């Protein structure tokens, strides 16, 4: 059985820009699920893929704060 790390103090808030630790597009946190013991504990995020609006749920340990790439002008 997998041990869960419950969110007692959320790292991110609605409106924060995040991305998966493995990369991928910038996403906006739309909702924080913090119910103790809930299988939905984590973050609901939204982003655009072309013209399509995407959304799904992520566990906190899979996300990091988004840092915009620096332009080298």
C-alpha positions as CSV (number, residue, x, y, z in Angstrom):
1,X,0.0,0.0,0.0
2,X,1.3,3.4,-1.0
3,X,1.9,5.9,1.8
4,X,0.2,9.2,1.1
5,X,1.6,12.6,2.1
6,X,-1.5,14.6,2.9
7,X,-1.6,18.4,2.2
8,X,-1.8,20.2,5.5
9,X,-0.4,23.4,4.1
10,X,-0.8,23.8,0.4
11,X,2.3,24.8,-1.5
12,X,0.3,26.4,-4.3
13,X,-2.8,28.6,-4.4
14,X,-5.5,29.2,-7.0
15,X,-4.1,31.5,-9.7
16,X,-0.5,30.2,-9.3
17,X,1.3,29.1,-12.4
18,X,2.8,25.7,-12.2
19,X,4.2,22.9,-14.4
20,X,4.9,19.2,-14.0
21,X,8.4,18.5,-12.6
22,X,9.0,16.6,-15.9
23,X,8.3,19.7,-17.9
24,X,5.3,20.4,-20.2
25,X,3.2,23.6,-20.5
26,X,2.6,26.2,-17.9
27,X,-0.7,25.5,-16.1
28,X,-2.9,27.6,-13.8
29,X,-4.0,26.2,-10.4
30,X,-7.8,26.5,-10.4
31,X,-8.6,24.7,-7.1
32,X,-6.8,23.2,-4.2
33,X,-8.2,19.9,-2.8
34,X,-7.1,19.5,0.8
35,X,-9.7,17.2,2.3
36,X,-7.8,14.8,4.7
37,X,-7.8,11.3,3.3
38,X,-9.5,12.3,0.0
39,X,-8.3,10.5,-3.1
40,X,-8.7,13.8,-4.9
41,X,-6.2,15.6,-2.6
42,X,-4.0,17.9,-4.7
43,X,-4.5,20.5,-7.4
44,X,-6.9,21.0,-10.2
45,X,-5.1,22.8,-13.0
46,X,-6.1,24.3,-16.4
47,X,-4.0,25.1,-19.5
48,X,-4.4,25.6,-23.3
49,X,-3.3,23.1,-25.9
50,X,-3.6,25.1,-29.1
51,X,-7.3,26.3,-29.1
52,X,-8.4,23.6,-26.7
53,X,-8.8,24.3,-23.0
54,X,-7.5,21.3,-20.9
55,X,-7.8,20.5,-17.2
56,X,-7.0,17.7,-14.8
57,X,-6.0,16.9,-11.3
58,X,-2.3,16.6,-10.1
59,X,-0.8,15.5,-6.8
60,X,1.5,18.1,-5.1
61,X,4.7,16.0,-5.5
62,X,4.3,16.1,-9.3
63,X,4.3,19.9,-9.6
64,X,6.8,22.8,-9.3
65,X,6.4,26.5,-9.6
66,X,6.7,27.7,-13.3
67,X,9.7,29.8,-14.2
68,X,9.4,31.6,-17.5
69,X,12.3,31.0,-19.9
70,X,14.7,34.0,-20.0
71,X,15.0,35.7,-23.4
72,X,18.6,36.4,-24.5
73,X,18.2,39.7,-26.4
